[in-house]
Amino acid sequence: MVNQHIKKRALHRARILEGQMKGLAKAIEEEQYCVDLMLQSLSIQESLKSLNRLLLENHLKTHVKHQLQKKGEEERAVQELIKVYTLSNK
């Protein structure tokens, strides 16, 4: 289950990330100033966070919604969200 509007936004964000990563790799190869490299890296991390928010939004609006409506699936939804929360706060 995928929300098509969110899918379009997520793909757009992923393509931006791809370009950012290529730019960072090129900058590393060119031995650009370390602070500039770190700023690019931090920008990429923010873009990843943005992508993760979109993916979480889709999951909540589709899978979690479905799991909470289906008897016996509630615990799975809770455990998945705890796993994501735990990993995102390391």
N, CA, C and O of each residue as an XYZ file, in Angstrom:
360
protein
N       0.840     -1.175      0.000
C       0.000      0.000      0.000
C       0.886      1.240      0.000
O       1.752      1.410      0.858
N       0.650      2.080     -0.963
C       1.442      3.297     -1.063
C       0.517      4.454     -1.423
O      -0.302      4.362     -2.337
N       0.670      5.534     -0.685
C      -0.012      6.774     -1.013
C       0.753      7.378     -2.191
O       1.931      7.707     -2.055
N       0.109      7.526     -3.328
C       0.794      7.944     -4.555
C       1.406      9.342     -4.449
O       2.467      9.601     -5.017
N       0.742     10.233     -3.729
C       1.287     11.585     -3.550
C       2.578     11.521     -2.731
O       3.560     12.185     -3.064
N       2.575     10.736     -1.678
C       3.775     10.592     -0.846
C       4.872      9.887     -1.634
O       6.045     10.244     -1.521
N       4.499      8.888     -2.434
C       5.479      8.175     -3.257
C       6.201      9.143     -4.186
O       7.423      9.091     -4.317
N       5.448     10.021     -4.825
C       6.033     10.993     -5.745
C       7.009     11.907     -5.009
O       8.101     12.181     -5.507
N       6.620     12.375     -3.834
C       7.486     13.252     -3.038
C       8.733     12.504     -2.559
O       9.833     13.056     -2.563
N       8.555     11.244     -2.148
C       9.685     10.448     -1.657
C      10.685     10.166     -2.778
O      11.895     10.246     -2.567
N      10.185      9.840     -3.955
C      11.079      9.607     -5.094
C      11.847     10.876     -5.449
O      13.038     10.823     -5.758
N      11.170     12.002     -5.404
C      11.826     13.281     -5.674
C      12.937     13.527     -4.656
O      14.043     13.921     -5.025
N      12.645     13.297     -3.384
C      13.634     13.477     -2.325
C      14.803     12.513     -2.519
O      15.954     12.904     -2.330
N      14.530     11.259     -2.893
C      15.589     10.268     -3.103
C      16.501     10.678     -4.258
O      17.714     10.474     -4.200
N      15.918     11.251     -5.296
C      16.730     11.702     -6.440
C      17.592     12.902     -6.060
O      18.725     13.026     -6.525
N      17.067     13.775     -5.226
C      17.865     14.889     -4.720
C      19.038     14.355     -3.907
O      20.168     14.818     -4.055
N      18.761     13.380     -3.050
C      19.822     12.765     -2.238
C      20.904     12.138     -3.117
O      22.096     12.251     -2.832
N      20.475     11.486     -4.175
C      21.432     10.873     -5.096
C      22.381     11.940     -5.661
O      23.593     11.730     -5.723
N      21.830     13.064     -6.063
C      22.651     14.148     -6.591
C      23.568     14.731     -5.524
O      24.727     15.046     -5.796
N      23.044     14.871     -4.311
C      23.864     15.383     -3.213
C      25.034     14.450     -2.924
O      26.152     14.909     -2.693
N      24.785     13.151     -2.937
C      25.853     12.180     -2.667
C      26.918     12.221     -3.761
O      28.113     12.169     -3.471
N      26.485     12.315     -5.010
C      27.458     12.409     -6.108
C      28.294     13.672     -5.965
O      29.503     13.659     -6.194
N      27.634     14.765     -5.582
C      28.365     16.007     -5.386
C      29.368     15.911     -4.255
O      30.479     16.431     -4.361
N      28.987     15.255     -3.179
C      29.895     15.083     -2.050
C      31.084     14.202     -2.440
O      32.225     14.514     -2.100
N      30.824     13.123     -3.140
C      31.911     12.241     -3.574
C      32.898     12.996     -4.465
O      34.111     12.841     -4.324
N      32.382     13.804     -5.370
C      33.240     14.597     -6.244
C      34.058     15.599     -5.423
O      35.250     15.786     -5.666
N      33.411     16.231     -4.460
C      34.104     17.207     -3.612
C      35.219     16.544     -2.804
O      36.279     17.136     -2.603
N      34.979     15.319     -2.342
C      36.016     14.575     -1.609
C      37.180     14.257     -2.541
O      38.345     14.434     -2.185
N      36.844     13.782     -3.748
C      37.893     13.481     -4.729
C      38.740     14.709     -5.023
O      39.953     14.605     -5.203
N      38.107     15.859     -5.072
C      38.804     17.114     -5.373
C      39.488     17.707     -4.141
O      40.107     18.768     -4.212
N      39.367     17.010     -3.015
C      39.994     17.423     -1.760
C      39.595     18.838     -1.356
O      40.433     19.662     -0.991
N      38.300     19.092     -1.433
C      37.797     20.401     -1.025
C      37.950     20.579      0.481
O      38.213     19.623      1.212
N      37.783     21.793      0.919
C      37.945     22.183      2.314
C      37.060     21.318      3.225
O      35.880     21.110      2.941
N      37.638     20.823      4.310
C      36.964     19.878      5.211
C      35.633     20.401      5.731
O      34.657     19.653      5.780
N      35.576     21.661      6.118
C      34.335     22.216      6.653
C      33.251     22.204      5.582
O      32.088     21.930      5.879
N      33.625     22.498      4.342
C      32.649     22.443      3.253
C      32.122     21.024      3.055
O      30.934     20.830      2.797
N      33.002     20.040      3.175
C      32.585     18.634      3.054
C      31.622     18.257      4.175
O      30.610     17.596      3.945
N      31.953     18.687      5.389
C      31.076     18.377      6.525
C      29.714     19.052      6.375
O      28.686     18.460      6.706
N      29.705     20.283      5.881
C      28.429     20.972      5.669
C      27.585     20.250      4.624
O      26.369     20.132      4.779
N      28.224     19.765      3.559
C      27.497     18.988      2.560
C      26.949     17.705      3.175
O      25.806     17.324      2.920
N      27.764     17.048      3.980
C      27.339     15.810      4.636
C      26.152     16.063      5.564
O      25.196     15.288      5.582
N      26.218     17.137      6.323
C      25.105     17.473      7.221
C      23.840     17.798      6.441
O      22.736     17.466      6.875
N      23.994     18.436      5.308
C      22.845     18.730      4.452
C      22.207     17.433      3.950
O      20.983     17.318      3.885
N      23.037     16.474      3.600
C      22.536     15.171      3.157
C      21.788     14.479      4.291
O      20.744     13.866      4.065
N      22.314     14.573      5.501
C      21.641     13.966      6.649
C      20.261     14.576      6.863
O      19.314     13.864      7.196
N      20.140     15.882      6.676
C      18.841     16.541      6.813
C      17.883     16.071      5.724
O      16.692     15.886      5.973
N      18.406     15.880      4.521
C      17.579     15.368      3.430
C      17.100     13.951      3.731
O      15.960     13.603      3.427
N      17.966     13.136      4.327
C      17.574     11.779      4.722
C      16.473     11.813      5.778
O      15.539     11.012      5.740
N      16.589     12.743      6.715
C      15.541     12.881      7.733
C      14.212     13.248      7.085
O      13.159     12.749      7.482
N      14.268     14.112      6.097
C      13.063     14.507      5.374
C      12.448     13.305      4.655
O      11.231     13.120      4.676
N      13.285     12.497      4.027
C      12.805     11.285      3.361
C      12.194     10.324      4.376
O      11.141      9.738      4.124
N      12.845     10.163      5.512
C      12.317      9.267      6.552
C      10.951      9.729      7.047
O      10.073      8.908      7.313
N      10.771     11.042      7.169
C       9.457     11.551      7.587
C       8.386     11.187      6.565
O       7.271     10.820      6.936
N       8.716     11.286      5.288
C       7.755     10.913      4.246
C       7.420      9.424      4.315
O       6.257      9.034      4.214
N       8.448      8.604      4.486
C       8.219      7.162      4.565
C       7.395      6.796      5.795
O       6.530      5.922      5.732
N       7.665      7.465      6.908
C       6.883      7.227      8.116
C       5.436      7.666      7.914
O       4.507      6.967      8.319
N       5.250      8.825      7.286
C       3.891      9.300      7.013
C       3.116      8.280      6.191
O       1.961      7.979      6.492
N       3.761      7.746      5.146
C       3.092      6.738      4.327
C       2.763      5.504      5.158
O       1.663      4.961      5.058
N       3.704      5.066      5.971
C       3.481      3.862      6.774
C       2.310      4.052      7.738
O       1.478      3.159      7.898
N       2.253      5.216      8.375
C       1.159      5.478      9.310
C      -0.188      5.541      8.605
O      -1.182      5.010      9.099
N      -0.213      6.194      7.444
C      -1.481      6.376      6.723
C      -1.973      5.105      6.038
O      -3.155      4.989      5.714
N      -1.079      4.164      5.818
C      -1.481      2.949      5.100
C      -1.377      1.716      5.994
O      -2.391      1.204      6.468
N      -0.173      1.248      6.222
C       0.031     -0.012      6.923
C      -0.454      0.021      8.376
O      -1.182     -0.872      8.809
N      -0.054      1.042      9.117
C      -0.452      1.096     10.520
C      -1.963      1.228     10.638
O      -2.588      0.570     11.470
N      -2.537      2.065      9.818
C      -3.999      2.220      9.810
C      -4.669      0.861      9.586
O      -5.622      0.510     10.281
N      -4.168      0.108      8.619
C      -4.717     -1.212      8.311
C      -4.493     -2.187      9.472
O      -5.389     -2.948      9.835
N      -3.294     -2.155     10.046
C      -2.970     -3.062     11.146
C      -3.852     -2.803     12.363
O      -4.280     -3.744     13.031
N      -4.121     -1.550     12.651
C      -4.942     -1.225     13.818
C      -6.405     -1.619     13.613
O      -7.136     -1.826     14.582
N      -6.823     -1.722     12.372
C      -8.197     -2.125     12.073
C      -8.359     -3.640     12.033
O      -9.477     -4.148     12.118
N      -7.254     -4.359     11.906
C      -7.288     -5.812     11.789
C      -6.942     -6.441     13.139
O      -5.861     -6.213     13.682
N      -7.851     -7.215     13.660
C      -7.653     -7.843     14.960
C      -6.396     -8.710     14.937
O      -6.166     -9.473     13.999
N      -5.602     -8.579     15.971
C      -4.383     -9.364     16.095
C      -3.152     -8.716     15.482
O      -2.043     -9.216     15.668
N      -3.319     -7.617     14.756
C      -2.187     -6.950     14.115
C      -1.699     -5.725     14.894
O      -0.676     -5.131     14.555
N      -2.443     -5.356     15.940
C      -2.113     -4.130     16.676
C      -0.711     -4.190     17.270
O       0.039     -3.217     17.187
N      -0.355     -5.312     17.862
C       0.949     -5.450     18.512
C       2.080     -5.332     17.496
O       3.123     -4.748     17.788
N       1.875     -5.880     16.319
C       2.894     -5.779     15.267
C       3.139     -4.315     14.921
O       4.286     -3.891     14.783
N       2.073     -3.549     14.783
C       2.204     -2.128     14.466
C       3.001     -1.410     15.545
O       3.892     -0.614     15.247
N       2.678     -1.694     16.786
C       3.368     -1.056     17.910
C       4.845     -1.426     17.904
O       5.696     -0.550     18.057
N       5.165     -2.700     17.730
C       6.557     -3.157     17.756
C       7.366     -2.559     16.610
O       8.527     -2.193     16.794
N       6.762     -2.458     15.432
C       7.454     -1.853     14.292
C       7.783     -0.391     14.579
O       8.889      0.069     14.296
N       6.831      0.328     15.134
C       7.061      1.746     15.420
C       8.105      1.934     16.518
O       8.906      2.867     16.460
N       8.101      1.059     17.508
C       9.126      1.120     18.555
C      10.507      0.868     17.949
O      11.471      1.550     18.297
N      10.602     -0.096     17.057
C      11.870     -0.420     16.403
C      12.392      0.788     15.614
O      13.573      1.123     15.700
N      11.524      1.433     14.856
C      11.914      2.608     14.082
C      12.321      3.747     15.011
O      13.332      4.410     14.778
N      11.538      3.973     16.059
C      11.833      5.026     17.024
C      13.190      4.801     17.680
O      13.998      5.723     17.790
N      13.432      3.565     18.113
C      14.686      3.225     18.773
C      15.880      3.455     17.851
O      16.882      4.044     18.256
N      15.766      2.991     16.623
C      16.857      3.147     15.662
C      17.089      4.615     15.328
O      18.232      5.030     15.137
N      16.039      5.392     15.256
C      16.190      6.802     14.888
C      16.779      7.644     16.006
O      17.205      8.775     15.771
N      16.808      7.110     17.216
C      17.334      7.866     18.350
C      18.681      7.357     18.849
O      19.066      7.638     19.984
N      19.384      6.627     18.027
C      20.732      6.142     18.391
C      21.745      7.202     18.075
O      22.938      7.003     18.302
